[in-house]
């Protein structure tokens, strides 16, 4: 049936309005990326050591208080956005849908102003690396001018990214949130500084607890509370103030406060408040265990203790406390509003098959790293744990469609080429892995390389694709991810899942592009197995290249 | 774009910002190769990759708990 002129006009104007909204969103997103690039480019070479050497009030304000200023600003921004979340969201929607194009046209002028401010800012930043700055009589004047330009750059960027109406709406519709957010930021900083006074007392008690643990296994040989040193006859450590456990306790409390707020309808007050002191106590105890274990491990192998365990144990224990306690407490009827029927329902978590295998793989990777220095000797355990986690969901996995396709394999081959072009070799890692392999027996070497091949070609592609292309890509479309058909495209889910995949991988540029390519394999037919086939193909060719060329760092 | 779509974009931006802030704390000023960012040659025993692993573990664990919460609220 032919469309009437009125209908056609309506359709055309609606399409035009929609494309206008999309264009505005794209513009704002592009300016956000530009800001991130500017901040990175300007802060990387920023070095104000000449000003730091100058004994003025500026030095005190800008260097000794810089950490406080940064903390207050970040907390202020986060608290204000949290408090005004619905206002920000609605003001953004109103601004994007604003029928008057004049306000958006004015953004162009602000963008020109931003570029004009940026030019002297970049020139001023570049100047610090030259000898001229050392000859400047008052380098603090340079720093003051730099800061004013930086503030102007931020203001002009805000006005270029979104029309002034948005900022005015945000402030006028939530006038109290900004001072409250600032007060919260200031109070948090003051409390944090006040808590630092507790560091020494907490460090002393942590030292005492670690010593008690070492005594219990008859290994305590060095205990010097005056200098905070503890150890065995062959290995000792000094427990610095940051190792007192206060940071861990703060993070645990912060996580639990958020949990109690978000789940306020599901938990039972006041009993649920017990999580806070219990979590803090657990964090403190596990920190003492961490230090005692570090000393014991260091007595056997100093390198593994310092380069492996020391770096990993804190994160593992933190996750154990927060995730373990939330998981257990939500099942206890005196802490949470739950019953047998609810527990039966939530025990069949549909996200489990997509997320639990990756959770298990990352956990075992961190655990084996904790007991390795530069070479992950216990890698074969990754395969055992990965396959074990997948087998828990065997029934779900066999119900999926497992069909491969040649285009998916071709996408994998293209990803391999891109990977070789973008990921730099690391000679240090190549040597470390070669040395580690050389130290293994012939059987051990075969077992290690076979495990890596199975991991790269079978386990990792299934586990990672389940999480990123099976779950996350759909979760970024709808809260109920099961309601989204696999292969449905939106820009947010495509870019978001690819970017997070890249961040997790470590080689963030190559990882993001690879994630995008695997998503394209999924979109072609809406089959997750195509994304897995593309991922497996890329890893298979890479594995052959790594073994043939001994480029072990490409596997790192 | 509706409210929930916008919320998802803002959440994603927030998660990326948290990753960047935490990872940059490990070596923002020590980039020798943009493809390898972030790196921290000043404090070699603290590997930013491990901070990434710890954050990923926390994020995935929290997502599993969020899905349980969603089922509970049904």
HADDOCK unambig.tbl for C-alpha pairs under 7 A between the chains (distance, minus, plus):
assign (segid A and resid 44 and name CA) (segid B and resid 28 and name CA) 6.85 0.50 0.50
assign (segid A and resid 44 and name CA) (segid B and resid 29 and name CA) 5.01 0.50 0.50
assign (segid A and resid 89 and name CA) (segid B and resid 3 and name CA) 6.88 0.50 0.50
assign (segid A and resid 89 and name CA) (segid B and resid 6 and name CA) 6.94 0.50 0.50
assign (segid A and resid 89 and name CA) (segid B and resid 7 and name CA) 7.00 0.50 0.50
assign (segid A and resid 306 and name CA) (segid B and resid 45 and name CA) 6.68 0.50 0.50
assign (segid A and resid 307 and name CA) (segid B and resid 45 and name CA) 5.21 0.50 0.50
assign (segid A and resid 311 and name CA) (segid B and resid 45 and name CA) 6.53 0.50 0.50
assign (segid A and resid 311 and name CA) (segid B and resid 46 and name CA) 5.53 0.50 0.50
assign (segid A and resid 311 and name CA) (segid B and resid 47 and name CA) 6.94 0.50 0.50
assign (segid A and resid 312 and name CA) (segid B and resid 50 and name CA) 6.41 0.50 0.50
assign (segid A and resid 315 and name CA) (segid B and resid 54 and name CA) 5.22 0.50 0.50
assign (segid A and resid 316 and name CA) (segid B and resid 54 and name CA) 6.84 0.50 0.50
assign (segid A and resid 319 and name CA) (segid B and resid 58 and name CA) 6.04 0.50 0.50
assign (segid A and resid 323 and name CA) (segid B and resid 61 and name CA) 6.48 0.50 0.50
assign (segid A and resid 342 and name CA) (segid B and resid 72 and name CA) 6.39 0.50 0.50
assign (segid A and resid 346 and name CA) (segid B and resid 68 and name CA) 5.60 0.50 0.50
assign (segid A and resid 346 and name CA) (segid B and resid 71 and name CA) 5.69 0.50 0.50
assign (segid A and resid 346 and name CA) (segid B and resid 72 and name CA) 6.27 0.50 0.50
assign (segid A and resid 349 and name CA) (segid B and resid 67 and name CA) 6.95 0.50 0.50
assign (segid A and resid 349 and name CA) (segid B and resid 68 and name CA) 6.29 0.50 0.50
assign (segid A and resid 351 and name CA) (segid B and resid 64 and name CA) 6.65 0.50 0.50
assign (segid A and resid 351 and name CA) (segid B and resid 67 and name CA) 6.67 0.50 0.50
assign (segid A and resid 352 and name CA) (segid B and resid 64 and name CA) 6.91 0.50 0.50
assign (segid A and resid 355 and name CA) (segid B and resid 60 and name CA) 6.68 0.50 0.50
assign (segid A and resid 359 and name CA) (segid B and resid 57 and name CA) 6.15 0.50 0.50
assign (segid A and resid 359 and name CA) (segid B and resid 60 and name CA) 6.36 0.50 0.50
assign (segid A and resid 359 and name CA) (segid B and resid 61 and name CA) 6.99 0.50 0.50
assign (segid A and resid 362 and name CA) (segid B and resid 53 and name CA) 6.71 0.50 0.50
assign (segid A and resid 362 and name CA) (segid B and resid 57 and name CA) 6.68 0.50 0.50
assign (segid A and resid 423 and name CA) (segid B and resid 35 and name CA) 6.93 0.50 0.50
assign (segid A and resid 476 and name CA) (segid B and resid 8 and name CA) 6.59 0.50 0.50
assign (segid A and resid 492 and name CA) (segid B and resid 9 and name CA) 6.68 0.50 0.50
assign (segid A and resid 496 and name CA) (segid B and resid 12 and name CA) 6.80 0.50 0.50
assign (segid A and resid 504 and name CA) (segid B and resid 52 and name CA) 6.62 0.50 0.50
assign (segid A and resid 506 and name CA) (segid B and resid 49 and name CA) 6.70 0.50 0.50
assign (segid A and resid 507 and name CA) (segid B and resid 35 and name CA) 6.30 0.50 0.50
assign (segid A and resid 507 and name CA) (segid B and resid 36 and name CA) 5.97 0.50 0.50
assign (segid A and resid 509 and name CA) (segid B and resid 35 and name CA) 6.46 0.50 0.50
